[in-house]
Amino acid sequence: MTDPYELLEQQEDMDYGPERVAAAEEAVRLADLSGDGEASYDARIALVEAATMSGQAEKMFPAFAWCQHYAAQHPDEVDDFTLAWDHKWVLSAAQQFPQFPLGRVHELHASYAQYARKLGAGASSIPYMQMQLAMHTGDHAAAQRAFTVWQFAKDDLLSDCSACEAQTHAEYHLFMGDDAACLKQGQAILKKRMGCAEIPHLTYGTLLQPLLRQGEHELALGYAVKGRKMVEGNPDFLRTQAEHLEFLALTDPAAGLDWYARHLPWAEQSRERLSQMNYQAASALLFSKLEGETVTLALPPEAEGWQQGGEYSVSERLVLHLSKARSLAAQFDGRNGTPYYTQKLAQTLGEGA
């Protein structure tokens, strides 16, 4: 039997993606067969990271729950910091799935607060995570309260890196409708060359719509070109790929078809519903902007509505994506008890609030 730790070492050298997730899953299987509880714990911790960073967040939940149970039974064998840090990923991932009741999401936030305080941390990271949840549900007042607390709190050992926090700061201003503040914050990230595994990848996508609204078309085009190179083909950046598709729909719909076709397969396969909804909405916008009755697309056979000849009806693709986007928006609004995503979809399509 292969040593699960050998496989864990191998997967650490892999790029994030389905293959790394599969390697971590195999390490979990081997560890469980060996009967080594500590190895099973370590393998699942690796799976949580791989799934989180590979656009397969649904696979992290059972792994993390298992680790929590193991930690409660073997407190001397686990690293409290790692478990608390991974709990942050759980909080973010829970927003992706409308089947998680909102009450359960709040319970997860309360549980995270306990983890953080046990480590003598949380003054900054707790309101930071609460702000992100409020932004997800469309609660501007709650987001503003949490943002204010976060801004006056000192960083703690569970705070995100400075690049990620600066990106979240920019996203907060965008959420609050302050394009100027969003652009100032985002361009500071780029000017200072702040970076990590996801920054400035996310930043370029975030700035595209504010730049268009401010009339900065040439700058937006430059950011779009740079940003697309960073996120193309990576399943962990489906939300940002959707932002680039939305930009192409508004600026060069014909050129947007290649981007659409390349990333549609993962958008259809992904179980991360929030990112999937964003891509469906951007796809609907694209087909609403195209001229002509048909387009030629290189879609894989597994794509919904696949045509062997590669010729597709523009109106049929519009109806398909619009229906999916509306259905997902309704699911999130039903979970959150707000009309936020239905309104956001209408705004994306230029239908008003």
C-alpha positions in Angstrom: 0.0 0.0 0.0 1.3 3.5 -0.9 2.2 5.6 2.1 -0.5 8.4 2.2 2.2 10.9 3.2 4.2 10.2 0.0 1.0 11.1 -2.0 0.5 14.2 0.2 4.1 15.3 -0.7 3.4 14.7 -4.4 0.2 16.7 -4.4 1.9 19.7 -2.8 4.0 20.0 -6.0 0.9 20.0 -8.2 -0.9 23.1 -9.4 -4.3 23.6 -7.9 -7.0 21.9 -9.9 -8.9 18.6 -10.3 -5.7 16.5 -10.3 -4.5 17.9 -7.0 -8.0 17.3 -5.5 -8.0 13.8 -6.7 -4.5 13.2 -5.2 -5.7 14.5 -1.9 -8.8 12.3 -2.0 -6.7 9.3 -2.7 -4.4 10.2 0.2 -7.6 10.3 2.4 -8.6 6.8 1.2 -5.2 5.3 1.8 -4.9 6.9 5.2 -8.3 5.6 6.2 -7.4 2.1 5.1 -4.2 2.2 7.1 -6.2 3.0 10.3 -3.8 5.9 11.1 -6.1 8.6 12.5 -3.4 11.3 12.4 -2.7 10.5 8.7 -6.4 10.7 8.0 -6.6 14.1 9.6 -3.5 15.4 7.7 -4.9 14.1 4.4 -8.3 15.8 5.0 -6.6 19.0 5.9 -4.8 18.8 2.5 -8.1 18.0 0.8 -9.7 21.1 2.3 -7.0 23.3 0.9 -6.9 21.6 -2.5 -10.7 21.7 -2.9 -10.9 25.3 -1.8 -8.3 26.5 -4.2 -9.5 24.4 -7.1 -13.1 25.5 -7.5 -14.4 22.3 -5.8 -15.4 23.7 -2.4 -18.2 21.2 -2.0 -15.6 18.5 -1.2 -14.2 20.5 1.7 -17.2 20.3 4.0 -17.2 16.6 4.9 -13.4 16.7 5.2 -13.5 19.7 7.5 -16.3 18.2 9.6 -14.3 15.0 10.1 -11.3 17.1 11.2 -13.4 19.0 13.7 -14.6 15.7 15.2 -11.1 14.3 15.3 -9.7 17.4 16.9 -12.3 17.3 19.7 -11.2 13.7 20.5 -7.5 14.3 20.0 -6.8 17.9 21.0 -3.1 17.3 21.6 -2.5 16.0 18.1 -3.9 18.9 16.0 -2.8 22.4 15.2 -5.5 24.8 16.4 -4.3 27.6 14.0 -4.7 25.4 10.9 -8.2 24.3 11.9 -9.2 27.9 12.6 -7.7 29.1 9.3 -9.5 26.4 7.4 -12.7 27.4 9.1 -12.5 30.8 7.3 -12.5 28.9 4.0 -15.6 27.1 5.2 -17.3 30.4 5.9 -16.5 31.7 2.4 -17.5 28.4 0.7 -20.8 28.2 2.5 -21.9 31.3 0.6 -21.5 29.4 -2.7 -24.3 26.9 -1.9 -27.9 28.0 -1.5 -28.8 24.7 0.0 -27.0 25.8 3.2 -29.7 27.4 5.4 -28.8 30.9 6.4 -29.2 29.9 10.1 -26.5 27.2 9.6 -24.2 29.8 8.0 -24.6 32.0 11.1 -23.8 29.0 13.3 -20.6 28.5 11.3 -19.7 32.1 11.9 -20.3 31.7 15.7 -18.2 28.6 15.7 -15.4 30.4 13.9 -15.5 33.2 16.5 -15.0 30.6 19.2 -12.0 29.1 17.4 -10.5 32.5 16.9 -11.0 33.7 20.5 -9.5 30.4 21.8 -6.3 31.5 20.0 -6.5 35.0 21.4 -7.4 36.3 17.9 -10.4 37.4 16.0 -10.6 41.2 16.7 -10.0 41.8 13.0 -10.9 38.6 11.3 -14.3 38.1 12.9 -15.8 41.5 11.6 -13.9 40.9 8.3 -15.8 37.6 7.8 -19.1 39.1 9.0 -18.7 41.9 6.5 -18.2 39.4 3.6 -21.4 37.6 4.7 -23.3 40.9 4.8 -22.1 41.7 1.3 -23.2 38.3 0.1 -26.7 38.8 1.4 -27.0 42.4 0.2 -27.2 43.9 3.7 -25.5 47.3 3.2 -26.1 48.5 6.8 -24.6 45.3 8.3 -21.7 45.5 5.9 -21.0 49.1 6.8 -21.0 48.3 10.5 -18.7 45.3 10.2 -16.4 47.3 7.9 -16.1 50.1 10.4 -15.2 47.6 13.2 -12.7 45.9 10.9 -11.0 49.1 9.9 -10.3 50.1 13.5 -9.2 46.6 14.6 -5.6 45.5 14.7 -4.6 42.6 12.5 -4.4 39.3 14.3 -2.8 36.0 13.4 -6.0 34.9 11.5 -6.1 38.0 9.3 -5.8 37.5 5.6 -2.7 38.7 3.8 -2.4 42.4 3.1 -3.1 41.8 -0.6 -6.3 39.9 0.0 -7.6 42.4 2.6 -6.9 45.3 0.2 -8.9 43.4 -2.5 -11.8 42.9 -0.1 -11.6 46.6 0.8 -12.0 47.4 -3.0 -14.9 44.9 -3.3 -16.6 46.5 -0.3 -16.6 49.9 -2.0 -17.9 48.3 -5.2 -20.7 46.7 -3.2 -21.6 50.0 -1.6 -21.8 51.7 -5.0 -18.7 53.9 -4.6 -16.8 53.3 -7.9 -14.3 56.1 -7.2 -13.2 54.5 -3.9 -13.1 51.0 -5.4 -10.9 52.3 -8.2 -8.6 54.1 -5.8 -8.2 51.0 -3.7 -7.8 48.6 -6.6 -5.3 50.8 -8.4 -3.3 51.1 -5.2 -3.0 47.3 -5.2 -1.6 47.4 -8.7 0.7 50.3 -8.1 2.2 48.7 -5.0 2.5 45.4 -6.8 0.7 43.7 -4.0 0.2 40.0 -4.7 -0.5 36.5 -3.5 -2.0 33.4 -5.1 -5.2 35.3 -6.1 -4.1 38.9 -6.2 -3.9 40.8 -8.5 -5.9 38.2 -10.6 -9.1 39.1 -8.8 -8.3 42.8 -8.8 -8.3 43.3 -12.6 -11.7 41.7 -12.9 -13.1 43.8 -10.0 -12.1 47.1 -11.7 -13.5 46.5 -15.1 -17.1 47.7 -14.6 -16.2 50.7 -12.4 -13.7 51.8 -15.1 -16.4 51.5 -17.8 -18.8 53.5 -15.8 -16.2 56.2 -15.2 -15.5 56.4 -19.0 -12.0 54.9 -18.6 -12.3 52.6 -21.6 -8.7 52.4 -22.7 -7.5 51.7 -19.1 -10.2 49.0 -18.7 -9.1 47.4 -22.0 -5.5 47.2 -20.7 -6.6 45.7 -17.4 -8.9 43.2 -19.2 -6.0 41.9 -21.4 -3.7 41.5 -18.4 -6.3 40.0 -16.2 -7.6 37.4 -18.7 -4.1 36.0 -19.0 -3.9 35.5 -15.3 -7.2 33.6 -14.9 -7.9 31.8 -18.2 -8.5 28.1 -17.9 -8.2 28.1 -14.0 -11.3 26.6 -12.4 -10.8 28.5 -9.2 -11.4 31.8 -11.0 -14.8 31.2 -12.4 -16.3 34.4 -10.8 -13.5 36.5 -12.3 -13.8 34.8 -15.7 -17.5 35.8 -15.5 -16.4 39.4 -14.9 -14.2 39.3 -18.0 -17.0 37.8 -20.0 -19.3 40.6 -18.9 -16.7 43.1 -20.0 -16.3 41.5 -23.4 -20.1 41.4 -23.8 -20.2 45.1 -23.4 -17.2 46.0 -25.4 -16.6 43.3 -28.1 -19.3 40.6 -28.0 -17.9 38.7 -31.0 -14.5 38.4 -29.3 -16.3 37.2 -26.2 -17.5 34.1 -27.8 -14.1 32.3 -27.6 -13.8 33.2 -23.9 -17.4 32.0 -23.3 -16.8 28.7 -25.1 -13.5 28.0 -23.3 -14.9 28.4 -19.8 -18.5 27.2 -20.2 -17.7 23.6 -19.6 -16.4 24.3 -16.1 -19.2 26.7 -15.4 -21.7 23.9 -16.2 -19.7 21.3 -14.2 -19.0 23.4 -11.1 -21.1 22.9 -8.0 -20.1 26.3 -6.7 -23.4 27.8 -7.4 -22.6 31.5 -6.7 -19.7 31.5 -9.2 -21.9 29.5 -11.6 -24.7 32.0 -11.4 -22.2 34.8 -12.2 -21.1 33.0 -15.3 -24.6 32.3 -16.4 -25.6 35.9 -16.0 -22.5 37.1 -18.0 -23.4 34.5 -20.7 -26.9 35.8 -20.9 -25.6 39.4 -21.3 -23.2 38.2 -24.0 -26.0 36.6 -26.1 -28.2 39.6 -25.6 -25.6 41.8 -27.2 -24.8 39.6 -30.2 -26.1 40.5 -33.7 -27.4 37.9 -36.1 -29.5 34.8 -35.6 -26.7 32.2 -35.1 -23.1 31.9 -34.0 -20.4 29.2 -34.5 -19.0 27.9 -31.3 -16.5 25.1 -30.4 -18.3 23.6 -27.5 -17.5 20.1 -26.2 -20.2 17.4 -26.7 -21.0 17.4 -23.0 -22.1 21.0 -23.1 -25.9 21.5 -22.7 -27.5 22.1 -26.1 -24.5 20.9 -28.0 -24.8 20.9 -31.8 -22.6 18.7 -33.9 -22.2 21.3 -36.6 -21.1 23.9 -34.1 -23.9 26.4 -35.1 -26.0 27.8 -32.3 -29.1 30.0 -32.1 -28.4 33.2 -30.4 -31.9 33.5 -29.0 -31.9 29.9 -27.7 -28.5 30.4 -25.9 -29.9 33.6 -24.4 -33.0 31.9 -23.1 -30.9 29.0 -21.7 -28.5 31.1 -19.8 -31.1 33.6 -18.6 -33.2 30.8 -17.2 -30.3 29.3 -15.3 -29.2 32.7 -13.9 -32.7 33.6 -12.8 -33.2 30.2 -11.2 -29.9 30.4 -9.2 -30.6 34.0 -8.2 -34.0 32.9 -6.9 -32.4 30.1 -4.9 -29.9 32.5 -3.2 -32.6 35.1 -2.5 -34.8 32.4 -1.1 -32.0 31.3 1.2 -30.9 34.8 2.2 -34.4 36.3 2.5 -33.6 39.2 0.2 -34.1 40.2 -3.4 -30.4 41.1 -3.8 -29.4 38.6 -6.5 -32.5 39.0 -8.6 -32.0 42.8 -8.6 -28.3 42.3 -9.3 -29.1 40.1 -12.3 -31.5 42.7 -13.7 -28.8 45.4 -13.3 -26.3 43.2 -15.2 -28.7 42.8 -18.0 -29.5 46.5 -18.1 -33.0 46.0 -16.9 -32.8 48.5 -14.0 -32.9 47.7 -10.2 
